[in-house]
Amino acid sequence: MTLVSDAHTDHGAAFVDRGGREVVDHYGRPDSVGRAVRNGVGTIEMGYGIVVVTGEDRVEFVDDAVSNTVPRANGEGVYALLLDPQGGIETDMYVYNAGERLLVFTPPNRAEPLVEQWRENVFIQDVEIRDASAEFGVFGVHGPTATEKIASVLNGAGSPEPALSFVRGTMVDAGVTVIATDAPLGEEGYEVVCAAADASEVFDTLLVRGLNSAPFGYRTWDALTLEAGTPLFEYELDGRIPNVAGIRNALDFEKGCYVGQEVVSRVENQGRPSRRLVGLALESGSALDEGSEPASLPEAGAAIVDGDAAIGEITRAVESPTLDVPIAFGYVEYGAVESGDTVAVRVHEADVPARRVDLPVHEGSAGSARLPRYSD
């Protein structure tokens, strides 16, 4: 459940369920809102699950479980993955060292399973793990003027840097933590964390105090992250091997053993995975014009074909607010299609021409750290 439903409704929000949590889908004309974010700054209520890990062995415990090295210094964070024994991604997460506790931000439906799994793995360690999702509000602030926006309302601290570091301060009378993001929208970005009781005041501050900010929802989030080349858990990552997804920023190839590491290392040593994630720009045509948006776009799983051969499948397709054409993410056989090559996507049993495009498809004020990269 969103913490500030009344405020969203006042701005004309339509809601949608995302991972078992009600979030804002859009406020009307998500394409126009997307351009507003690209040209200035926007604010979104994030639908994270939040896990708190405490105890003397908290850092070592989480570090042993995940694919990246957990920071030991207060005020630092890292992007990491929890893998299954076959190397498939069970969840992605951001892990922040907040002094006497770690805060773990997950997709909304992954917090409770993560707590259960980690509790089962606690033996003699001094570790306590709990789901604290209902205790916090988290708001994303993104756009080329996001730094100016934060500076205009944050008291007691400057804007944090580098990416995934954070500072503590206040906004009006509310205590907040401000995190520098790793630019998932391809723009300067921050996340503002507050107590759930302060969420309404903080959201209002981010919209109308200091530099104004446009509210936006998850339909715009999906479009702008795709433009930036940022894979998302629910579309591109769930169950995939991280080498295939190309999210090398989530992997520390030098750290000790964790579940799934052998598979990651084996794929890495092969030189390249069997598949890779690519961007596609789709031509407008009869197959895309049937029905109303977003039903006219290719659905997840739609085949990508080259002649008569199926070479991959779509994971996500959106109307690009920046390019004003449909764009998509898809997994294809490695080497099957190069930048600029034309393939086709099956939409409503018709083949729609599509061109492979370099990622990101939009160069914003910052580059996404999750842009797919491969060892070749």
N, C-alpha and C positions, 0 to 999 in steps of 0.2 A: 504494500500500500504506500503510495506517495505520501510524504509528510506534509505537503503544502497543497493539498487538492483544491481547496477553496481559491487560493491564489492562482493556480493553473486555470481553473474554471473561469475566473474573472478575465483571464487573457484569451479565452475562447478555445481552451485545450480539448482535444479528443484523446481518450486514453486507450491503452492496449495492454494486454498481459504479456510480460516478457520474463520468461523463466520463473513463473509463479508470482511475479510482483507487478502490481499496477504501476505503469509509467506513462508519461506523455508520449503519444504517437506524433502529434503535430498540433500546431495552433492555426491551421489554415495556410494554404499556399506555401508548403514546405520548400518549394524551389526558390521562392523569393526570400524566404528566411535564410536559406543556405547562402544565397548571394550576400545577404546582409552580414552573415558571419564572416564570409571571405573578405568583405570590404571593411569590417570594423571589429565588432566583438559580440559574442552571444553567450547565453547562460543556459545550462541544462541541468536538471536534477538527475543525478546518476543513480542507477538501480543496483548498486553493489550489494553483495553479501559481505559481511565484515566479521572476521575471526580474530579474537584476541588470544595471544599466547603469552603466558607469564611463567615465572619460575627461574631458578638459577641456570637451568640447562636449556632455556628457550631457544637461544641462537643455534646451539649445536644440534638440537632436535630438529628444527625446521631445515637447517642447512643439510642435514643428512637425508632429508626427504625430497628435496627439490633440485632442479636442474641447474641452478645458478647459485653463486656464493652469496649468502645472506650477510649484509653489512653488520659490522660490530659497533659502528659509531652511531650515536644518537643523532637523528636528523637526516639519515640517509636511507635510500630505498633501492629496490632492485625488481626487475621483471623476471619471473620464473615460471616453471611448469611442474606439475605433478604428472608423472607418467605411469602407465601400467607396465607389466613385465615385458610386453611385446613392443614397448616404445611408444604406444599411442597416448595422446594427450588426454588426461582425465580432467584437468582444469588448468587454465592459466591464472596468474595471480600477480599482484604487486605486494611485496613484503617490505614494510617500513619499520625501522628500528626507532621506537619512541621511548628510549631509555629503559625503564623497568618492564616494558612490554613490547611485543611485536604486534603490529596491526597488519592483517592479511586481507587484501581486497580481492574478492572473487566475483565471477558471474553470480547473479542472485540465487540460482538454484544449486550452486555448488558449495555454499558455506556449510549447510547442515551435514551433507555427506562427508565433507572434509573433516569437520569436527569429529564425527563418528569414527572415521578411519584413523585419524591421528590418535584419538584416545585409545583405540585398540592397540596401537603400537608403542604406547608408553609403558615402560617396564620399571626400571629403577631410577629413571631420570626425574629430576625435580621440575615438572612441567604441568601447567594447568591450561586447558584449552576450552574456550566457550564461544558460542555464536552470539555476537554483539550487534547484529545487523540493525536491530530496532533502536539502538542507543545513539546512532549517529545519523546526521544528514550530510550528504556529499553533493556539492554542486561543481560542475565543470564550467570553466570560463575560457573561451577559445576565440582566437581571431588575431589579426595583425596588431590590434591595439589592446590585447589582453593585459600586457604588462602595465600600460598606462591605467587601465581599468582597476587592476589590483592596487596600484600605487595610490589611486584616488580614494580608496575606502579602507585600506589596511593601516592600522595604527600599531606602533610599537615594534615594527620590523620592516625591512625592505623586502622586495620581491625575491624569492629564493632562486638560487642557481647553484650548481648545474641541474640537469634533469633528474628527477626523482629525489631531490633533496627537499627539505621543508623547513619552515619557520613557524613560530607561534606568535600570535598577536591578538588584536581585537578588531571587530567591526561594529561600530556604535557601542553597545554594551555587551556584545556576545564575544566570548572567547573562541578563537578559530585557529586552525592549523592550515597553512597554505602550502600546497605541494606543487612544485614545478613538474609538469607532465613530460612525457617523452613524445609529445606532439602527434597524437593519433589522428588528428584532423589535418596534419600538414601545416599547422599554424602554431604560433605561440600559444601556450595553454597552461592553465593552473587548475587545481582542484582545491576547493575550500571545504574543510571538514569542521563540523560543529556538533554540539549536543543536539539531540532530536528536539528538545524543547525550544531551542533557538532557531530552528530551521526557517520558520516564517520570516523572522526579522532579518536573517542573513540573506534569504532569497530576495526580499524586497530591497535590501541594500545593494545587492549585486545588479539588480535591474535598474533602479532609479536614482541611487545616490552616486555622487561623483560622476564619472563618465557613464552615460546610459549604455545599457546592454540589451540586446534583443533576446527574448526567450525562444528556445527551440527544443524540439522533441527528438525522439529516437529515429523517426523516418529521415530527418535531416542528418542525424548522427551517422546512420548507415550510409547515406549518400556521400557525405564528406569524408568518412573514413575510407570508403572505396576509392574516391578520387585521390586520396593521399597514399593509397597502397597499403593500408593497414588491415591485416587479417583479423577477424573477430572470432572469439571462441565458438559461438553458436552456429556460425556459418562455415568458416574455413579451418578451424583448429580441432574441434571435438573429434577425438579418435584418430587423428592424423599423427604421423611421425614428424617431429619438429623439423628435421632436415628437409622433408618434402614440402612443408609449409614455408621454409626459408626464414624462420624467425631465429636467426643466429644470435640475436641480442639476448635471448632467453637461456643460452647455453654457455656454461663455463667448461671448456674441453679439458681443463687442467685439474678440476676439482676431484675429490674422492668419489667413491662409488655411491650411486643412488639407483633406485628401481628404474629400469629401462635404459640405463647408461650403455650397457653392452650393445643394444640395438642401435642407439645413436652413434656410437663409435664405429660400429661395423658399416653403417651407411656412409658415414663421413670418410672412412678409409677406402670405400669404393670409388671415391672421386666425385660421384654425382648420384642423386636418387633416381628412382624410376620415373617419377613425375615431378612437376613443378607447378607453382601457382603463377598465373599470368593474367594480365588485364586485356579486355576486349572492348572495342567500340562497335556497337551494332547499328546497321543501317535501318532507318525508318522504312516501313513497308506495310503491306496489307496484314501480315501476320502480327505485327506489333500494334496495328491500329484497331484490331478487333477488341471489343469489350472496353471496359474502363480501367484506367490506371489504379492500382498497380497490377491488376490481373493480366494485362496485355504484355507484361514483361516476362522473360523466361523464368520459370520456376527453378528452384534448387533441384539439381539432378538432370536438368535438360541436357541432351547430348550435344557435344561439340564434335562436328564431323568435318573431315577433309575428303571431298569426293564421296565415295561410298564407305569410307572407313571411319569408325568412331574412334576419336583420339582423346576424349576427355569428357568432363561434365561441368556444368555451371554450379557455383556455390551460392552466388548472390548477384542480382541485377537491379539497377536503380536508374532513375532518370537523373542524369548529371546536371545539377543546378549551374555549374560553371560552364560545361561544354554544350549544354542544351541538347544532348543526344543520350540514348540509352548506353550505359556501360555495365560491364560485368566482370566478376572474378571467376576464374575457372581453373581446375586442375587438368593439365594435359600431359601426355607422354613427353618425357624429357627429349628435347631436340626435334619434336614433331612439327613445331611451328615457330618461326623466327619473327622478330619485330617487323611489323609492316605486312606480314603475310595475311592472306584472306582465307578464312575458313567459313563455316556456317554453324548456326545454332538452331536446333529444332524447337520451334514455337508453334503450338496449335497444329502439329503434324506438318508444318511447312518449314522449309529451310530459309533462315534469315541470314544474309551475308554479314560477316563480322570480321573486323581487322584487329590483329594483335597490336596492342599499343604498349609503349614503355610505361612503367610505373615510376613515379606517380603520374597520373594524367593531368594533375594540376600542381604547379610549383607555388607553394604558399610561402608564408613568412618563416617556416621552419620545416625540417624534414622529419618524417615519422621514423622512429627508431625501429619500428616493426616492419619496415619495407622489406619484402622478401629478398633474401640474398643467398647465393649459392656459391660453393667453394671453387667452382671453375671460373 
